[in-house]
Amino acid sequence: MLIGKEIEIISSTNPNIQTGKNMVLDETKFTLKVRGADQKIRTLLKNAITFRVGSQILSGVKITKRPEDKT
């Protein structure tokens, strides 16, 4: 579960998504709702981003599951 964790967007297939640090506010099967450094809240498609949580780098495609279904 990523809610409440800080993530750093490393890359995205969507050129409108900026790289940088974000706080995860909510998570669904296909999306992450985040607050960026500019305090704006955005909804990101998991399958469009690669991000870092702590020392782990994750591809959003690989975590496209409901939060409660992840192990």
mmCIF file as Biopython writes it, N, C-alpha, C and O atoms, coordinates in Angstrom:
data_model
#
loop_
_atom_site.group_PDB
_atom_site.id
_atom_site.type_symbol
_atom_site.label_atom_id
_atom_site.label_alt_id
_atom_site.label_comp_id
_atom_site.label_asym_id
_atom_site.label_entity_id
_atom_site.label_seq_id
_atom_site.pdbx_PDB_ins_code
_atom_site.Cartn_x
_atom_site.Cartn_y
_atom_site.Cartn_z
_atom_site.occupancy
_atom_site.B_iso_or_equiv
_atom_site.auth_seq_id
_atom_site.auth_asym_id
_atom_site.pdbx_PDB_model_num
ATOM 1   N N  . MET A ? 1  ? 0.845  -1.177 0.000   1.0 0.0 1  A 1 
ATOM 2   C CA . MET A ? 1  ? 0.000  0.000  0.000   1.0 0.0 1  A 1 
ATOM 3   C C  . MET A ? 1  ? 0.889  1.237  0.000   1.0 0.0 1  A 1 
ATOM 4   O O  . MET A ? 1  ? 1.834  1.333  0.783   1.0 0.0 1  A 1 
ATOM 5   N N  . LEU A ? 2  ? 0.583  2.171  -0.873  1.0 0.0 2  A 1 
ATOM 6   C CA . LEU A ? 2  ? 1.428  3.348  -1.052  1.0 0.0 2  A 1 
ATOM 7   C C  . LEU A ? 2  ? 0.874  4.607  -0.388  1.0 0.0 2  A 1 
ATOM 8   O O  . LEU A ? 2  ? 1.570  5.620  -0.322  1.0 0.0 2  A 1 
ATOM 9   N N  . ILE A ? 3  ? -0.346 4.563  0.097   1.0 0.0 3  A 1 
ATOM 10  C CA . ILE A ? 3  ? -0.965 5.760  0.676   1.0 0.0 3  A 1 
ATOM 11  C C  . ILE A ? 3  ? -0.128 6.263  1.845   1.0 0.0 3  A 1 
ATOM 12  O O  . ILE A ? 3  ? 0.235  5.508  2.747   1.0 0.0 3  A 1 
ATOM 13  N N  . GLY A ? 4  ? 0.168  7.566  1.804   1.0 0.0 4  A 1 
ATOM 14  C CA . GLY A ? 4  ? 0.957  8.195  2.856   1.0 0.0 4  A 1 
ATOM 15  C C  . GLY A ? 4  ? 2.454  8.164  2.612   1.0 0.0 4  A 1 
ATOM 16  O O  . GLY A ? 4  ? 3.215  8.746  3.385   1.0 0.0 4  A 1 
ATOM 17  N N  . LYS A ? 5  ? 2.893  7.495  1.549   1.0 0.0 5  A 1 
ATOM 18  C CA . LYS A ? 5  ? 4.330  7.406  1.262   1.0 0.0 5  A 1 
ATOM 19  C C  . LYS A ? 5  ? 4.734  8.451  0.230   1.0 0.0 5  A 1 
ATOM 20  O O  . LYS A ? 5  ? 3.936  8.870  -0.609  1.0 0.0 5  A 1 
ATOM 21  N N  . GLU A ? 6  ? 5.996  8.857  0.316   1.0 0.0 6  A 1 
ATOM 22  C CA . GLU A ? 6  ? 6.537  9.768  -0.682  1.0 0.0 6  A 1 
ATOM 23  C C  . GLU A ? 6  ? 7.121  8.941  -1.813  1.0 0.0 6  A 1 
ATOM 24  O O  . GLU A ? 6  ? 7.875  7.996  -1.585  1.0 0.0 6  A 1 
ATOM 25  N N  . ILE A ? 7  ? 6.762  9.311  -3.036  1.0 0.0 7  A 1 
ATOM 26  C CA . ILE A ? 7  ? 7.313  8.643  -4.212  1.0 0.0 7  A 1 
ATOM 27  C C  . ILE A ? 7  ? 8.006  9.694  -5.074  1.0 0.0 7  A 1 
ATOM 28  O O  . ILE A ? 7  ? 7.680  10.880 -5.031  1.0 0.0 7  A 1 
ATOM 29  N N  . GLU A ? 8  ? 8.955  9.227  -5.842  1.0 0.0 8  A 1 
ATOM 30  C CA . GLU A ? 8  ? 9.639  10.110 -6.788  1.0 0.0 8  A 1 
ATOM 31  C C  . GLU A ? 8  ? 9.383  9.571  -8.184  1.0 0.0 8  A 1 
ATOM 32  O O  . GLU A ? 8  ? 9.773  8.446  -8.499  1.0 0.0 8  A 1 
ATOM 33  N N  . ILE A ? 9  ? 8.732  10.364 -9.020  1.0 0.0 9  A 1 
ATOM 34  C CA . ILE A ? 9  ? 8.474  9.970  -10.405 1.0 0.0 9  A 1 
ATOM 35  C C  . ILE A ? 9  ? 9.800  10.041 -11.153 1.0 0.0 9  A 1 
ATOM 36  O O  . ILE A ? 9  ? 10.439 11.092 -11.195 1.0 0.0 9  A 1 
ATOM 37  N N  . ILE A ? 10 ? 10.208 8.932  -11.738 1.0 0.0 10 A 1 
ATOM 38  C CA . ILE A ? 10 ? 11.471 8.873  -12.471 1.0 0.0 10 A 1 
ATOM 39  C C  . ILE A ? 10 ? 11.244 9.089  -13.962 1.0 0.0 10 A 1 
ATOM 40  O O  . ILE A ? 10 ? 11.996 9.811  -14.617 1.0 0.0 10 A 1 
ATOM 41  N N  . SER A ? 11 ? 10.197 8.453  -14.491 1.0 0.0 11 A 1 
ATOM 42  C CA . SER A ? 11 ? 9.888  8.603  -15.915 1.0 0.0 11 A 1 
ATOM 43  C C  . SER A ? 11 ? 8.408  8.360  -16.135 1.0 0.0 11 A 1 
ATOM 44  O O  . SER A ? 11 ? 7.710  7.772  -15.308 1.0 0.0 11 A 1 
ATOM 45  N N  . SER A ? 12 ? 7.958  8.839  -17.289 1.0 0.0 12 A 1 
ATOM 46  C CA . SER A ? 12 ? 6.554  8.681  -17.637 1.0 0.0 12 A 1 
ATOM 47  C C  . SER A ? 12 ? 6.394  8.618  -19.143 1.0 0.0 12 A 1 
ATOM 48  O O  . SER A ? 12 ? 7.142  9.258  -19.882 1.0 0.0 12 A 1 
ATOM 49  N N  . THR A ? 13 ? 5.416  7.843  -19.600 1.0 0.0 13 A 1 
ATOM 50  C CA . THR A ? 13 ? 5.100  7.818  -21.027 1.0 0.0 13 A 1 
ATOM 51  C C  . THR A ? 13 ? 4.265  9.029  -21.411 1.0 0.0 13 A 1 
ATOM 52  O O  . THR A ? 13 ? 4.105  9.324  -22.596 1.0 0.0 13 A 1 
ATOM 53  N N  . ASN A ? 14 ? 3.730  9.734  -20.412 1.0 0.0 14 A 1 
ATOM 54  C CA . ASN A ? 14 ? 2.945  10.945 -20.636 1.0 0.0 14 A 1 
ATOM 55  C C  . ASN A ? 14 ? 3.859  12.154 -20.438 1.0 0.0 14 A 1 
ATOM 56  O O  . ASN A ? 14 ? 4.334  12.382 -19.325 1.0 0.0 14 A 1 
ATOM 57  N N  . PRO A ? 15 ? 4.115  12.930 -21.489 1.0 0.0 15 A 1 
ATOM 58  C CA . PRO A ? 15 ? 5.036  14.068 -21.366 1.0 0.0 15 A 1 
ATOM 59  C C  . PRO A ? 15 ? 4.523  15.178 -20.441 1.0 0.0 15 A 1 
ATOM 60  O O  . PRO A ? 15 ? 5.295  16.052 -20.048 1.0 0.0 15 A 1 
ATOM 61  N N  . ASN A ? 16 ? 3.251  15.156 -20.092 1.0 0.0 16 A 1 
ATOM 62  C CA . ASN A ? 16 ? 2.687  16.181 -19.203 1.0 0.0 16 A 1 
ATOM 63  C C  . ASN A ? 16 ? 2.951  15.891 -17.726 1.0 0.0 16 A 1 
ATOM 64  O O  . ASN A ? 16 ? 2.759  16.767 -16.882 1.0 0.0 16 A 1 
ATOM 65  N N  . ILE A ? 17 ? 3.387  14.681 -17.405 1.0 0.0 17 A 1 
ATOM 66  C CA . ILE A ? 17 ? 3.683  14.330 -16.021 1.0 0.0 17 A 1 
ATOM 67  C C  . ILE A ? 17 ? 5.119  14.737 -15.713 1.0 0.0 17 A 1 
ATOM 68  O O  . ILE A ? 17 ? 6.057  14.301 -16.380 1.0 0.0 17 A 1 
ATOM 69  N N  . GLN A ? 18 ? 5.277  15.578 -14.695 1.0 0.0 18 A 1 
ATOM 70  C CA . GLN A ? 18 ? 6.601  16.042 -14.314 1.0 0.0 18 A 1 
ATOM 71  C C  . GLN A ? 18 ? 7.261  15.046 -13.372 1.0 0.0 18 A 1 
ATOM 72  O O  . GLN A ? 18 ? 6.608  14.435 -12.526 1.0 0.0 18 A 1 
ATOM 73  N N  . THR A ? 19 ? 8.565  14.896 -13.537 1.0 0.0 19 A 1 
ATOM 74  C CA . THR A ? 19 ? 9.311  14.064 -12.604 1.0 0.0 19 A 1 
ATOM 75  C C  . THR A ? 19 ? 9.468  14.825 -11.294 1.0 0.0 19 A 1 
ATOM 76  O O  . THR A ? 19 ? 9.346  16.049 -11.263 1.0 0.0 19 A 1 
ATOM 77  N N  . GLY A ? 20 ? 9.733  14.112 -10.237 1.0 0.0 20 A 1 
ATOM 78  C CA . GLY A ? 20 ? 9.928  14.755 -8.942  1.0 0.0 20 A 1 
ATOM 79  C C  . GLY A ? 20 ? 9.198  14.020 -7.841  1.0 0.0 20 A 1 
ATOM 80  O O  . GLY A ? 20 ? 8.575  12.982 -8.064  1.0 0.0 20 A 1 
ATOM 81  N N  . LYS A ? 21 ? 9.288  14.587 -6.633  1.0 0.0 21 A 1 
ATOM 82  C CA . LYS A ? 21 ? 8.722  13.946 -5.452  1.0 0.0 21 A 1 
ATOM 83  C C  . LYS A ? 21 ? 7.253  14.308 -5.271  1.0 0.0 21 A 1 
ATOM 84  O O  . LYS A ? 21 ? 6.838  15.441 -5.516  1.0 0.0 21 A 1 
ATOM 85  N N  . ASN A ? 22 ? 6.482  13.320 -4.839  1.0 0.0 22 A 1 
ATOM 86  C CA . ASN A ? 22 ? 5.047  13.456 -4.633  1.0 0.0 22 A 1 
ATOM 87  C C  . ASN A ? 22 ? 4.634  12.648 -3.410  1.0 0.0 22 A 1 
ATOM 88  O O  . ASN A ? 22 ? 5.258  11.635 -3.093  1.0 0.0 22 A 1 
ATOM 89  N N  . MET A ? 23 ? 3.596  13.087 -2.729  1.0 0.0 23 A 1 
ATOM 90  C CA . MET A ? 23 ? 3.021  12.344 -1.605  1.0 0.0 23 A 1 
ATOM 91  C C  . MET A ? 23 ? 1.770  11.631 -2.114  1.0 0.0 23 A 1 
ATOM 92  O O  . MET A ? 23 ? 0.899  12.260 -2.716  1.0 0.0 23 A 1 
ATOM 93  N N  . VAL A ? 24 ? 1.677  10.329 -1.878  1.0 0.0 24 A 1 
ATOM 94  C CA . VAL A ? 24 ? 0.522  9.551  -2.332  1.0 0.0 24 A 1 
ATOM 95  C C  . VAL A ? 24 ? -0.643 9.786  -1.365  1.0 0.0 24 A 1 
ATOM 96  O O  . VAL A ? 24 ? -0.529 9.527  -0.167  1.0 0.0 24 A 1 
ATOM 97  N N  . LEU A ? 25 ? -1.755 10.276 -1.899  1.0 0.0 25 A 1 
ATOM 98  C CA . LEU A ? 25 ? -2.951 10.555 -1.103  1.0 0.0 25 A 1 
ATOM 99  C C  . LEU A ? 25 ? -3.975 9.429  -1.188  1.0 0.0 25 A 1 
ATOM 100 O O  . LEU A ? 25 ? -4.690 9.159  -0.224  1.0 0.0 25 A 1 
ATOM 101 N N  . ASP A ? 26 ? -4.042 8.770  -2.352  1.0 0.0 26 A 1 
ATOM 102 C CA . ASP A ? 26 ? -5.017 7.698  -2.550  1.0 0.0 26 A 1 
ATOM 103 C C  . ASP A ? 26 ? -4.493 6.783  -3.643  1.0 0.0 26 A 1 
ATOM 104 O O  . ASP A ? 26 ? -3.672 7.184  -4.468  1.0 0.0 26 A 1 
ATOM 105 N N  . GLU A ? 27 ? -4.974 5.553  -3.638  1.0 0.0 27 A 1 
ATOM 106 C CA . GLU A ? 27 ? -4.544 4.561  -4.612  1.0 0.0 27 A 1 
ATOM 107 C C  . GLU A ? 27 ? -5.735 3.704  -5.016  1.0 0.0 27 A 1 
ATOM 108 O O  . GLU A ? 27 ? -6.503 3.244  -4.171  1.0 0.0 27 A 1 
ATOM 109 N N  . THR A ? 28 ? -5.877 3.496  -6.320  1.0 0.0 28 A 1 
ATOM 110 C CA . THR A ? 28 ? -6.871 2.560  -6.839  1.0 0.0 28 A 1 
ATOM 111 C C  . THR A ? 28 ? -6.124 1.529  -7.681  1.0 0.0 28 A 1 
ATOM 112 O O  . THR A ? 28 ? -4.895 1.550  -7.749  1.0 0.0 28 A 1 
ATOM 113 N N  . LYS A ? 29 ? -6.861 0.639  -8.312  1.0 0.0 29 A 1 
ATOM 114 C CA . LYS A ? 29 ? -6.243 -0.393 -9.131  1.0 0.0 29 A 1 
ATOM 115 C C  . LYS A ? 29 ? -5.375 0.212  -10.235 1.0 0.0 29 A 1 
ATOM 116 O O  . LYS A ? 29 ? -4.285 -0.292 -10.508 1.0 0.0 29 A 1 
ATOM 117 N N  . PHE A ? 30 ? -5.844 1.281  -10.869 1.0 0.0 30 A 1 
ATOM 118 C CA . PHE A ? 30 ? -5.157 1.840  -12.030 1.0 0.0 30 A 1 
ATOM 119 C C  . PHE A ? 30 ? -4.525 3.210  -11.806 1.0 0.0 30 A 1 
ATOM 120 O O  . PHE A ? 30 ? -3.798 3.690  -12.674 1.0 0.0 30 A 1 
ATOM 121 N N  . THR A ? 31 ? -4.781 3.852  -10.666 1.0 0.0 31 A 1 
ATOM 122 C CA . THR A ? 31 ? -4.299 5.227  -10.488 1.0 0.0 31 A 1 
ATOM 123 C C  . THR A ? 31 ? -3.667 5.474  -9.121  1.0 0.0 31 A 1 
ATOM 124 O O  . THR A ? 31 ? -3.887 4.736  -8.161  1.0 0.0 31 A 1 
ATOM 125 N N  . LEU A ? 32 ? -2.877 6.542  -9.074  1.0 0.0 32 A 1 
ATOM 126 C CA . LEU A ? 32 ? -2.364 7.093  -7.826  1.0 0.0 32 A 1 
ATOM 127 C C  . LEU A ? 32 ? -2.778 8.553  -7.785  1.0 0.0 32 A 1 
ATOM 128 O O  . LEU A ? 32 ? -2.574 9.281  -8.757  1.0 0.0 32 A 1 
ATOM 129 N N  . LYS A ? 33 ? -3.354 8.990  -6.681  1.0 0.0 33 A 1 
ATOM 130 C CA . LYS A ? 33 ? -3.651 10.399 -6.491  1.0 0.0 33 A 1 
ATOM 131 C C  . LYS A ? 33 ? -2.534 10.953 -5.625  1.0 0.0 33 A 1 
ATOM 132 O O  . LYS A ? 33 ? -2.311 10.476 -4.513  1.0 0.0 33 A 1 
ATOM 133 N N  . VAL A ? 34 ? -1.817 11.980 -6.143  1.0 0.0 34 A 1 
ATOM 134 C CA . VAL A ? 34 ? -0.632 12.489 -5.467  1.0 0.0 34 A 1 
ATOM 135 C C  . VAL A ? 34 ? -0.696 14.006 -5.304  1.0 0.0 34 A 1 
ATOM 136 O O  . VAL A ? 34 ? -1.392 14.706 -6.039  1.0 0.0 34 A 1 
ATOM 137 N N  . ARG A ? 35 ? 0.057  14.487 -4.310  1.0 0.0 35 A 1 
ATOM 138 C CA . ARG A ? 35 ? 0.253  15.930 -4.134  1.0 0.0 35 A 1 
ATOM 139 C C  . ARG A ? 35 ? 1.725  16.201 -4.413  1.0 0.0 35 A 1 
ATOM 140 O O  . ARG A ? 35 ? 2.606  15.620 -3.780  1.0 0.0 35 A 1 
ATOM 141 N N  . GLY A ? 36 ? 1.982  17.097 -5.374  1.0 0.0 36 A 1 
ATOM 142 C CA . GLY A ? 36 ? 3.347  17.430 -5.752  1.0 0.0 36 A 1 
ATOM 143 C C  . GLY A ? 36 ? 3.926  18.539 -4.898  1.0 0.0 36 A 1 
ATOM 144 O O  . GLY A ? 36 ? 3.262  19.053 -3.997  1.0 0.0 36 A 1 
ATOM 145 N N  . ALA A ? 37 ? 5.169  18.906 -5.185  1.0 0.0 37 A 1 
ATOM 146 C CA . ALA A ? 37 ? 5.862  19.966 -4.459  1.0 0.0 37 A 1 
ATOM 147 C C  . ALA A ? 37 ? 5.136  21.303 -4.601  1.0 0.0 37 A 1 
ATOM 148 O O  . ALA A ? 37 ? 5.246  22.167 -3.732  1.0 0.0 37 A 1 
ATOM 149 N N  . ASP A ? 38 ? 4.395  21.471 -5.698  1.0 0.0 38 A 1 
ATOM 150 C CA . ASP A ? 38 ? 3.635  22.708 -5.915  1.0 0.0 38 A 1 
ATOM 151 C C  . ASP A ? 38 ? 2.274  22.697 -5.207  1.0 0.0 38 A 1 
ATOM 152 O O  . ASP A ? 38 ? 1.471  23.616 -5.371  1.0 0.0 38 A 1 
ATOM 153 N N  . GLN A ? 39 ? 2.029  21.640 -4.415  1.0 0.0 39 A 1 
ATOM 154 C CA . GLN A ? 39 ? 0.799  21.444 -3.635  1.0 0.0 39 A 1 
ATOM 155 C C  . GLN A ? 39 ? -0.433 21.121 -4.481  1.0 0.0 39 A 1 
ATOM 156 O O  . GLN A ? 39 ? -1.534 21.030 -3.938  1.0 0.0 39 A 1 
ATOM 157 N N  . LYS A ? 40 ? -0.279 20.948 -5.782  1.0 0.0 40 A 1 
ATOM 158 C CA . LYS A ? 40 ? -1.400 20.558 -6.641  1.0 0.0 40 A 1 
ATOM 159 C C  . LYS A ? 40 ? -1.633 19.061 -6.517  1.0 0.0 40 A 1 
ATOM 160 O O  . LYS A ? 40 ? -0.689 18.281 -6.393  1.0 0.0 40 A 1 
ATOM 161 N N  . ILE A ? 41 ? -2.891 18.674 -6.551  1.0 0.0 41 A 1 
ATOM 162 C CA . ILE A ? 41 ? -3.264 17.261 -6.492  1.0 0.0 41 A 1 
ATOM 163 C C  . ILE A ? 41 ? -3.512 16.768 -7.912  1.0 0.0 41 A 1 
ATOM 164 O O  . ILE A ? 41 ? -4.257 17.375 -8.681  1.0 0.0 41 A 1 
ATOM 165 N N  . ARG A ? 42 ? -2.864 15.644 -8.241  1.0 0.0 42 A 1 
ATOM 166 C CA . ARG A ? 42 ? -2.980 15.080 -9.581  1.0 0.0 42 A 1 
ATOM 167 C C  . ARG A ? 42 ? -3.322 13.599 -9.480  1.0 0.0 42 A 1 
ATOM 168 O O  . ARG A ? 42 ? -2.986 12.936 -8.499  1.0 0.0 42 A 1 
ATOM 169 N N  . THR A ? 43 ? -3.989 13.095 -10.499 1.0 0.0 43 A 1 
ATOM 170 C CA . THR A ? 43 ? -4.262 11.669 -10.610 1.0 0.0 43 A 1 
ATOM 171 C C  . THR A ? 43 ? -3.389 11.127 -11.732 1.0 0.0 43 A 1 
ATOM 172 O O  . THR A ? 43 ? -3.466 11.590 -12.870 1.0 0.0 43 A 1 
ATOM 173 N N  . LEU A ? 44 ? -2.559 10.144 -11.403 1.0 0.0 44 A 1 
ATOM 174 C CA . LEU A ? 44 ? -1.627 9.565  -12.357 1.0 0.0 44 A 1 
ATOM 175 C C  . LEU A ? 44 ? -2.037 8.137  -12.682 1.0 0.0 44 A 1 
ATOM 176 O O  . LEU A ? 44 ? -2.427 7.379  -11.794 1.0 0.0 44 A 1 
ATOM 177 N N  . LEU A ? 45 ? -1.946 7.775  -13.948 1.0 0.0 45 A 1 
ATOM 178 C CA . LEU A ? 45 ? -2.175 6.388  -14.340 1.0 0.0 45 A 1 
ATOM 179 C C  . LEU A ? 45 ? -0.941 5.580  -13.984 1.0 0.0 45 A 1 
ATOM 180 O O  . LEU A ? 45 ? 0.171  5.940  -14.372 1.0 0.0 45 A 1 
ATOM 181 N N  . LYS A ? 46 ? -1.124 4.493  -13.249 1.0 0.0 46 A 1 
ATOM 182 C CA . LYS A ? 46 ? 0.007  3.668  -12.837 1.0 0.0 46 A 1 
ATOM 183 C C  . LYS A ? 46 ? 0.785  3.150  -14.048 1.0 0.0 46 A 1 
ATOM 184 O O  . LYS A ? 46 ? 2.015  3.119  -14.034 1.0 0.0 46 A 1 
ATOM 185 N N  . ASN A ? 47 ? 0.061  2.742  -15.098 1.0 0.0 47 A 1 
ATOM 186 C CA . ASN A ? 47 ? 0.743  2.132  -16.240 1.0 0.0 47 A 1 
ATOM 187 C C  . ASN A ? 47 ? 1.543  3.129  -17.068 1.0 0.0 47 A 1 
ATOM 188 O O  . ASN A ? 47 ? 2.174  2.744  -18.052 1.0 0.0 47 A 1 
ATOM 189 N N  . ALA A ? 48 ? 1.529  4.414  -16.683 1.0 0.0 48 A 1 
ATOM 190 C CA . ALA A ? 48 ? 2.268  5.432  -17.425 1.0 0.0 48 A 1 
ATOM 191 C C  . ALA A ? 48 ? 3.517  5.918  -16.699 1.0 0.0 48 A 1 
ATOM 192 O O  . ALA A ? 48 ? 4.238  6.768  -17.221 1.0 0.0 48 A 1 
ATOM 193 N N  . ILE A ? 49 ? 3.790  5.388  -15.492 1.0 0.0 49 A 1 
ATOM 194 C CA . ILE A ? 49 ? 4.904  5.928  -14.707 1.0 0.0 49 A 1 
ATOM 195 C C  . ILE A ? 49 ? 5.841  4.845  -14.175 1.0 0.0 49 A 1 
ATOM 196 O O  . ILE A ? 49 ? 5.454  3.694  -13.971 1.0 0.0 49 A 1 
ATOM 197 N N  . THR A ? 50 ? 7.072  5.257  -13.962 1.0 0.0 50 A 1 
ATOM 198 C CA . THR A ? 50 ? 8.062  4.490  -13.214 1.0 0.0 50 A 1 
ATOM 199 C C  . THR A ? 50 ? 8.466  5.388  -12.063 1.0 0.0 50 A 1 
ATOM 200 O O  . THR A ? 50 ? 8.744  6.570  -12.264 1.0 0.0 50 A 1 
ATOM 201 N N  . PHE A ? 51 ? 8.502  4.836  -10.854 1.0 0.0 51 A 1 
ATOM 202 C CA . PHE A ? 51 ? 8.764  5.682  -9.700  1.0 0.0 51 A 1 
ATOM 203 C C  . PHE A ? 51 ? 9.589  4.966  -8.647  1.0 0.0 51 A 1 
ATOM 204 O O  . PHE A ? 51 ? 9.730  3.743  -8.661  1.0 0.0 51 A 1 
ATOM 205 N N  . ARG A ? 52 ? 10.132 5.763  -7.730  1.0 0.0 52 A 1 
ATOM 206 C CA . ARG A ? 52 ? 10.958 5.243  -6.644  1.0 0.0 52 A 1 
ATOM 207 C C  . ARG A ? 52 ? 10.207 5.426  -5.336  1.0 0.0 52 A 1 
ATOM 208 O O  . ARG A ? 52 ? 9.656  6.493  -5.065  1.0 0.0 52 A 1 
ATOM 209 N N  . VAL A ? 53 ? 10.192 4.362  -4.520  1.0 0.0 53 A 1 
ATOM 210 C CA . VAL A ? 53 ? 9.661  4.406  -3.156  1.0 0.0 53 A 1 
ATOM 211 C C  . VAL A ? 53 ? 10.811 3.951  -2.267  1.0 0.0 53 A 1 
ATOM 212 O O  . VAL A ? 53 ? 11.191 2.781  -2.305  1.0 0.0 53 A 1 
ATOM 213 N N  . GLY A ? 54 ? 11.366 4.849  -1.475  1.0 0.0 54 A 1 
ATOM 214 C CA . GLY A ? 54 ? 12.552 4.501  -0.689  1.0 0.0 54 A 1 
ATOM 215 C C  . GLY A ? 54 ? 13.678 4.148  -1.633  1.0 0.0 54 A 1 
ATOM 216 O O  . GLY A ? 54 ? 14.063 4.968  -2.467  1.0 0.0 54 A 1 
ATOM 217 N N  . SER A ? 55 ? 14.215 2.945  -1.519  1.0 0.0 55 A 1 
ATOM 218 C CA . SER A ? 55 ? 15.306 2.522  -2.404  1.0 0.0 55 A 1 
ATOM 219 C C  . SER A ? 55 ? 14.819 1.631  -3.543  1.0 0.0 55 A 1 
ATOM 220 O O  . SER A ? 55 ? 15.618 1.202  -4.375  1.0 0.0 55 A 1 
ATOM 221 N N  . GLN A ? 56 ? 13.517 1.348  -3.589  1.0 0.0 56 A 1 
ATOM 222 C CA . GLN A ? 56 ? 12.945 0.491  -4.635  1.0 0.0 56 A 1 
ATOM 223 C C  . GLN A ? 56 ? 12.484 1.313  -5.822  1.0 0.0 56 A 1 
ATOM 224 O O  . GLN A ? 56 ? 11.887 2.376  -5.650  1.0 0.0 56 A 1 
ATOM 225 N N  . ILE A ? 57 ? 12.755 0.831  -7.027  1.0 0.0 57 A 1 
ATOM 226 C CA . ILE A ? 57 ? 12.224 1.432  -8.247  1.0 0.0 57 A 1 
ATOM 227 C C  . ILE A ? 57 ? 11.146 0.496  -8.771  1.0 0.0 57 A 1 
ATOM 228 O O  . ILE A ? 57 ? 11.380 -0.697 -8.967  1.0 0.0 57 A 1 
ATOM 229 N N  . LEU A ? 58 ? 9.958  1.058  -8.995  1.0 0.0 58 A 1 
ATOM 230 C CA . LEU A ? 58 ? 8.807  0.258  -9.417  1.0 0.0 58 A 1 
ATOM 231 C C  . LEU A ? 58 ? 8.243  0.761  -10.738 1.0 0.0 58 A 1 
ATOM 232 O O  . LEU A ? 58 ? 8.175  1.965  -10.984 1.0 0.0 58 A 1 
ATOM 233 N N  . SER A ? 59 ? 7.845  -0.169 -11.569 1.0 0.0 59 A 1 
ATOM 234 C CA . SER A ? 59 ? 7.099  0.157  -12.771 1.0 0.0 59 A 1 
ATOM 235 C C  . SER A ? 59 ? 5.620  0.094  -12.406 1.0 0.0 59 A 1 
ATOM 236 O O  . SER A ? 59 ? 5.154  -0.909 -11.864 1.0 0.0 59 A 1 
ATOM 237 N N  . GLY A ? 60 ? 4.893  1.147  -12.698 1.0 0.0 60 A 1 
ATOM 238 C CA . GLY A ? 60 ? 3.474  1.182  -12.372 1.0 0.0 60 A 1 
ATOM 239 C C  . GLY A ? 60 ? 2.694  0.035  -12.979 1.0 0.0 60 A 1 
ATOM 240 O O  . GLY A ? 60 ? 1.699  -0.412 -12.408 1.0 0.0 60 A 1 
ATOM 241 N N  . VAL A ? 61 ? 3.137  -0.450 -14.141 1.0 0.0 61 A 1 
ATOM 242 C CA . VAL A ? 61 ? 2.461  -1.570 -14.805 1.0 0.0 61 A 1 
ATOM 243 C C  . VAL A ? 61 ? 2.456  -2.798 -13.897 1.0 0.0 61 A 1 
ATOM 244 O O  . VAL A ? 61 ? 1.481  -3.550 -13.874 1.0 0.0 61 A 1 
ATOM 245 N N  . LYS A ? 62 ? 3.538  -3.002 -13.152 1.0 0.0 62 A 1 
ATOM 246 C CA . LYS A ? 62 ? 3.663  -4.205 -12.322 1.0 0.0 62 A 1 
ATOM 247 C C  . LYS A ? 62 ? 2.840  -4.135 -11.040 1.0 0.0 62 A 1 
ATOM 248 O O  . LYS A ? 62 ? 2.642  -5.159 -10.387 1.0 0.0 62 A 1 
ATOM 249 N N  . ILE A ? 63 ? 2.359  -2.957 -10.667 1.0 0.0 63 A 1 
ATOM 250 C CA . ILE A ? 63 ? 1.543  -2.854 -9.447  1.0 0.0 63 A 1 
ATOM 251 C C  . ILE A ? 63 ? 0.108  -2.445 -9.760  1.0 0.0 63 A 1 
ATOM 252 O O  . ILE A ? 63 ? -0.582 -1.873 -8.916  1.0 0.0 63 A 1 
ATOM 253 N N  . THR A ? 64 ? -0.331 -2.742 -10.975 1.0 0.0 64 A 1 
ATOM 254 C CA . THR A ? 64 ? -1.704 -2.433 -11.370 1.0 0.0 64 A 1 
ATOM 255 C C  . THR A ? 64 ? -2.637 -3.466 -10.785 1.0 0.0 64 A 1 
ATOM 256 O O  . THR A ? 64 ? -3.131 -4.357 -11.476 1.0 0.0 64 A 1 
ATOM 257 N N  . LYS A ? 65 ? -2.865 -3.323 -9.490  1.0 0.0 65 A 1 
ATOM 258 C CA . LYS A ? 65 ? -3.767 -4.180 -8.719  1.0 0.0 65 A 1 
ATOM 259 C C  . LYS A ? 65 ? -4.457 -3.307 -7.697  1.0 0.0 65 A 1 
ATOM 260 O O  . LYS A ? 65 ? -4.007 -2.199 -7.408  1.0 0.0 65 A 1 
ATOM 261 N N  . ARG A ? 66 ? -5.536 -3.800 -7.156  1.0 0.0 66 A 1 
ATOM 262 C CA . ARG A ? 66 ? -6.173 -3.085 -6.052  1.0 0.0 66 A 1 
ATOM 263 C C  . ARG A ? 66 ? -5.212 -3.111 -4.877  1.0 0.0 66 A 1 
ATOM 264 O O  . ARG A ? 66 ? -4.521 -4.109 -4.672  1.0 0.0 66 A 1 
ATOM 265 N N  . PRO A ? 67 ? -5.150 -2.032 -4.098  1.0 0.0 67 A 1 
ATOM 266 C CA . PRO A ? 67 ? -4.211 -1.996 -2.978  1.0 0.0 67 A 1 
ATOM 267 C C  . PRO A ? 67 ? -4.341 -3.188 -2.034  1.0 0.0 67 A 1 
ATOM 268 O O  . PRO A ? 67 ? -3.335 -3.689 -1.531  1.0 0.0 67 A 1 
ATOM 269 N N  . GLU A ? 68 ? -5.546 -3.638 -1.792  1.0 0.0 68 A 1 
ATOM 270 C CA . GLU A ? 68 ? -5.744 -4.744 -0.865  1.0 0.0 68 A 1 
ATOM 271 C C  . GLU A ? 68 ? -5.346 -6.105 -1.449  1.0 0.0 68 A 1 
ATOM 272 O O  . GLU A ? 68 ? -5.236 -7.086 -0.713  1.0 0.0 68 A 1 
ATOM 273 N N  . ASP A ? 69 ? -5.129 -6.166 -2.781  1.0 0.0 69 A 1 
ATOM 274 C CA . ASP A ? 69 ? -4.743 -7.425 -3.424  1.0 0.0 69 A 1 
ATOM 275 C C  . ASP A ? 69 ? -3.230 -7.579 -3.558  1.0 0.0 69 A 1 
ATOM 276 O O  . ASP A ? 69 ? -2.749 -8.647 -3.936  1.0 0.0 69 A 1 
ATOM 277 N N  . LYS A ? 70 ? -2.475 -6.519 -3.250  1.0 0.0 70 A 1 
ATOM 278 C CA . LYS A ? 70 ? -1.016 -6.592 -3.343  1.0 0.0 70 A 1 
ATOM 279 C C  . LYS A ? 70 ? -0.458 -7.266 -2.101  1.0 0.0 70 A 1 
ATOM 280 O O  . LYS A ? 70 ? -0.996 -7.122 -1.004  1.0 0.0 70 A 1 
ATOM 281 N N  . THR A ? 71 ? 0.630  -8.006 -2.292  1.0 0.0 71 A 1 
ATOM 282 C CA . THR A ? 71 ? 1.263  -8.661 -1.151  1.0 0.0 71 A 1 
ATOM 283 C C  . THR A ? 71 ? 2.524  -7.953 -0.757  1.0 0.0 71 A 1 
ATOM 284 O O  . THR A ? 71 ? 3.193  -8.367 0.190   1.0 0.0 71 A 1 
#
